[in-house]
Amino acid sequence: FQQQCSFRRASRKPESKKVAEDLGPSQASEARAPQRPPTPHWEQPVPPDSPRAFGRLLRPLVFTVGFTGSAFGSAAIWQYESLKSRVQSYFDEVQADWLEKLRPQKRGDVRREINQWWLSLTEGQRTVTGILAANALVFLCWRVPALQPSMIRYFTSNPASKSLCTPMILSSFSHFSFLHMAANMYVLWSFSTSAVSMLGREQFVAVYLSAESFPPSLSYACKMATGRFGPSLGASGAIMAVLAAVCTKMPEAKLSIIFLPMFTFTASNALKAIVAMDAAGVVLGWRFFDHAAHLGGAMFGIWYALWGHQLIWKKREHLVKLWHDLRSRG
């Protein structure tokens, strides 16, 4: 699929040798034209009408289905273990509270202040804190020059790359621009409370992780069809899925823009405007954003809010029962 294009150096003109002999060694070095650095090898993708090129999309599609199933299955088991742990730790918490009253209080305890700040957050904000930390860590890795070749290969999604499946997930935690990361994390933080209260912590994480794999699949297909290849990165696709799910379930909720708080609009109108803008970007070939990934995330969020919850999450009882039997037998 990938071909490396080599470049030939231009042949020297015969006059250059004669001029060098006339000028002498010192003047010849000054008159000599500066040499251009060797052109690096770049990867040229196959034209989009190649059957082999479109055949490469089968592996990302299978990976998306398998990863989505694994994410929801792990979330169901996680919810089972969380409920079991809460019941088992009830008396431990009562005993810890009783000992805390007998223990002398410490002043200026940093750990206590951190715990108070942590408990002041909503469950949704506590849930996305790990996602924010992972994005910040990957952003710092982009600043290390020695890591950039690996970051380009594994933390950017590109159908012309050798790695197709792993970047679909890792690129959703990757931001090269601080402004890009700050905007995405602010939107995720803002919608986290509503999304987690609507879906629950475990189901929200499963939806977010599944939405990380679905938008790159649609982006791959659009890039193959249009021939506009290029790397993509950012959590916008997964965040669009969360935003679309919340707006679909709460269409009459009032939203506003951070820099224009005086203008408010309903969640349904905001979702329609975003989907229309991304659809126009895909048709017209806008390249400032990966509009196909945005549109894929919005489609996944709308589908899950309307039908996916009933088709996937409501059918988890068999898996939970199987896990319970295996765990009890062990």
C-alpha atoms as one frame of an Amber mdcrd trajectory, in Angstrom:
protein
   0.000   0.000   0.000   2.803   2.372   0.860   5.428   3.395  -1.621   8.516
   5.413  -0.846   9.422   7.961  -3.473  13.140   8.629  -3.927  14.592  11.813
  -5.337  17.617  12.155  -7.616  20.107  14.939  -7.263  20.421  17.258 -10.200
  23.581  16.697 -12.244  26.219  19.383 -11.883  26.810  21.674 -14.794  30.211
  21.343 -16.470  30.841  25.066 -16.039  31.077  24.720 -12.261  34.362  22.781
 -12.401  35.937  25.283 -14.743  34.887  28.221 -12.608  36.347  26.538  -9.538
  39.718  26.134 -11.265  39.763  29.824 -12.287  38.819  31.200  -8.882  41.096
  29.118  -6.704  40.334  27.050  -3.602  39.382  29.916  -1.242  37.164  31.785
  -3.676  35.658  28.589  -5.035  34.292  27.665  -1.594  32.642  31.064  -1.308
  31.183  30.968  -4.805  29.921  27.430  -4.416  26.121  27.342  -4.060  24.779
  26.001  -0.737  23.760  22.378  -0.935  20.138  21.524  -0.168  19.586  18.980
   2.577  18.580  15.542   1.350  14.861  15.269   0.857  13.326  12.800   3.307
  11.369   9.859   2.087   7.633  10.381   2.217   4.858   7.880   1.915   2.608
   8.106  -1.096  -0.773   6.402  -0.682  -2.443   4.369  -3.369  -5.193   6.191
  -5.314  -8.608   5.836  -3.664 -10.028   3.651  -6.437  -7.566   0.861  -5.673
  -9.332  -2.246  -4.289  -6.333  -2.948  -2.096  -6.632   0.502  -0.517 -10.279
   0.022   0.429  -9.474  -3.487   1.615  -7.352  -1.937   4.348 -10.534  -0.558
   5.914 -11.714  -4.048   6.864  -9.195  -4.390   9.687 -10.128  -1.051  11.363
 -13.819  -1.980  11.052 -13.278  -5.323  12.777 -11.157  -3.609  15.407 -13.916
  -1.049  16.071 -16.548  -3.752  16.597 -14.274  -5.831  18.821 -13.088  -2.874
  20.869 -16.639  -1.613  21.388 -17.757  -5.028  22.629 -14.760  -5.278  24.950
 -15.390  -1.774  26.320 -19.034  -2.456  27.201 -18.260  -5.926  28.542 -15.534
  -4.539  30.799 -17.867  -1.753  31.919 -20.559  -4.277  32.900 -18.060  -6.272
  34.969 -16.716  -3.041  36.469 -20.225  -2.038  37.551 -20.764  -5.454  39.151
 -17.484  -5.215  41.070 -18.235  -1.638  42.160 -21.604  -2.574  43.622 -20.091
  -5.581  45.359 -17.261  -3.467  46.753 -19.640  -0.835  48.094 -21.566  -3.414
  50.063 -18.440  -5.022  51.453 -16.807  -1.724  52.426 -19.812  -0.305  54.299
 -18.716  -1.463  57.758 -15.113  -0.523  57.003 -16.206   3.057  56.325 -18.214
   3.153  59.549 -15.210   1.944  61.512 -12.939   4.457  59.765 -15.302   7.320
  60.608 -15.401   6.208  64.277 -11.605   6.093  64.498 -11.364   9.458  62.770
 -13.385  11.060  65.567 -11.075   9.618  68.210  -7.906  10.608  66.357  -6.661
  14.153  67.044  -7.327  16.557  64.194  -4.354  17.800  62.168  -4.102  21.357
  60.990  -2.759  22.215  57.576  -3.007  18.660  56.370  -2.502  18.775  52.596
  -4.003  15.353  52.141  -7.176  16.405  53.925  -7.524  19.449  51.710  -7.068
  17.355  48.585  -9.711  14.919  49.818 -12.133  17.756  50.485 -11.555  19.169
  47.000 -12.026  15.708  45.489 -15.285  15.147  47.368 -16.546  18.577  46.288
 -16.465  17.475  42.642 -19.427  15.812  41.005 -19.248  12.153  40.052 -18.940
  13.130  36.404 -16.039  15.477  37.071 -14.257  12.798  39.090 -14.819  10.348
  36.253 -13.227  12.510  33.545 -10.271  13.550  35.715  -8.321  10.510  34.566
  -9.095  11.326  30.925  -7.853  14.874  31.422  -4.642  13.605  33.038  -4.007
  11.167  30.174  -4.438  13.926  27.588  -2.076  16.214  29.500   0.551  13.460
  29.690   0.393  12.793  25.940   0.596  16.544  25.286   3.853  16.669  27.258
   5.206  13.693  25.294   4.760  15.694  22.082   7.255  18.213  23.484  10.043
  15.592  23.592  11.830  15.602  20.193  13.091  12.031  20.571   9.517  10.737
  20.926   8.009  12.543  17.953   8.543   9.759  15.363   6.688   7.337  17.624
   4.044   9.955  18.423   3.390  10.555  14.726   3.035   6.847  14.035   0.957
   5.755  17.029  -0.804   8.931  18.237  -2.112  10.228  14.906  -4.700   8.395
  12.808  -3.927   8.235   9.107  -5.089   5.592   6.590  -1.733   5.949   4.808
   0.201   4.889   7.894   1.563   1.432   8.660  -0.301   1.374  11.991  -4.063
   1.576  11.559  -5.816   0.138  14.612  -3.769   1.324  17.601  -3.773   5.017
  16.550  -7.569   4.937  16.404  -7.593   4.872  20.216  -4.343   6.635  21.083
  -5.007   9.595  18.774  -8.075  10.461  20.856  -5.765  11.242  23.781  -3.352
  13.207  21.598  -3.176  16.985  21.172  -0.252  18.897  19.711  -1.711  22.368
  20.331  -2.436  23.520  23.872  -5.430  25.559  22.705  -6.890  22.483  21.003
  -6.482  20.394  24.145  -7.839  23.119  26.440 -10.978  23.601  24.321 -11.709
  19.867  24.122 -11.113  19.259  27.825 -13.300  22.230  28.773 -16.215  20.864
  26.738 -15.713  17.393  28.228 -15.577  18.821  31.758 -18.734  20.862  31.132
 -20.813  17.924  29.872 -19.376  15.307  32.230 -21.867  15.943  35.051 -24.926
  15.592  32.813 -23.536  12.627  30.897 -22.503  10.616  33.968 -25.760  11.352
  35.788 -27.650  10.127  32.716 -25.546   7.057  31.890 -23.694   6.203  35.066
 -19.930   6.135  35.517 -19.251   2.740  33.990 -21.551   3.149  30.998 -20.161
   6.641  30.338 -16.586   5.316  30.169 -17.701   2.546  27.804 -19.448   5.050
  25.519 -16.457   7.390  25.538 -13.942   4.648  24.737 -16.177   3.186  22.018
 -16.605   6.632  20.502 -12.824   6.904  20.260 -12.717   4.057  17.725 -15.814
   4.817  15.642 -14.986   8.375  14.378 -11.543   7.373  12.985 -13.216   4.562
  11.038 -15.477   7.031   9.252 -12.542   9.389   8.814 -10.521   6.598   7.190
 -13.343   5.874   4.756 -13.774   9.535   3.799 -10.047  10.020   3.269  -9.892
   6.925   1.101 -12.894   8.037  -0.967 -11.747  11.633  -1.488  -8.000  11.072
  -1.615  -7.387  13.804   0.969  -4.914  11.922   3.142  -3.376  13.359   6.265
  -2.939  12.697   9.973  -5.671  13.482  12.502  -5.540  13.710  16.255  -7.630
  14.976  19.151 -10.504  13.943  21.390 -13.108  15.876  19.397 -14.771  12.771
  17.959 -15.300  11.106  21.343 -16.427  14.388  22.913 -18.890  14.897  20.064
 -20.413  11.508  20.914 -20.899  12.548  24.547 -22.309  15.926  23.522 -24.688
  14.334  20.992 -25.934  11.762  23.512 -26.667  14.462  26.110 -28.346  16.756
  23.570 -30.472  13.883  22.271 -31.646  12.890  25.750 -32.073  16.497  26.935
 -33.177  18.416  23.813 -34.679  21.341  25.742 -31.581  22.007  27.872 -30.202
  25.530  27.541 -26.639  25.930  26.293 -24.418  28.923  25.693 -20.961  29.761
  24.359 -18.276  30.541  26.917 -17.276  33.835  25.266 -20.894  34.825  24.490
 -22.910  33.849  27.567 -25.720  36.254  26.688 -26.783  34.079  23.727 -28.558
  30.875  24.741 -30.010  28.126  22.581 -31.518  24.708  23.069 -29.430  21.566
  22.972 -31.347  20.182  19.986 -30.657  23.295  17.895 -26.998  23.220  18.861
 -26.710  19.572  17.804 -28.429  20.263  14.476 -26.081  23.175  13.762 -22.975
  21.150  14.604 -24.049  18.176  12.482 -24.927  20.463   9.553 -21.567  22.229
   9.753 -19.598  18.971   9.861 -21.643  17.494   7.014 -20.898  20.584   4.926
 -17.233  20.265   5.824 -17.150  16.662   4.581 -18.919  17.518   1.313 -16.954
  20.685   0.584 -13.618  19.239   1.649 -12.787  21.619   4.490  -9.469  20.570
   5.990  -9.090  22.790   9.047 -10.842  20.128  11.185 -11.440  16.440  10.653
 -15.147  16.941  10.015 -15.663  13.278   9.174 -14.465  12.279  12.655 -16.719
  14.923  14.244 -19.666  13.689  12.219 -18.890  10.077  13.122 -18.807  10.912
  16.821 -22.120  12.773  16.617 -23.738   9.879  14.730 -22.504   7.382  17.308
 -23.799   9.515  20.214 -27.237   9.950  18.615 -27.462   6.249  17.751 -26.522
   5.163  21.251 -28.957   7.553  22.948 -31.849   6.367  20.777 -31.147   2.656
  20.246 -27.713   1.597  21.460 -28.584   1.716  25.146 -31.377  -0.812  24.624
 -29.392  -3.007  22.253 -26.126  -3.156  24.219 -26.341  -2.043  27.842 -29.727
  -3.569  28.575 -28.482  -6.962  27.350 -25.565  -7.195  29.780 -27.331  -9.447
  32.328 -26.087 -12.656  30.709 -22.472 -11.506  30.827 -22.796 -10.333  34.435
 -24.384 -13.651  35.455 -21.588 -15.566  33.738 -18.998 -13.431  35.531 -20.777
 -13.932  38.847 -20.758 -17.712  38.385 -17.079 -17.763  37.500 -16.187 -15.514
  40.388 -18.263 -17.464  42.904 -16.866 -20.759  41.693 -13.342 -19.403  42.122
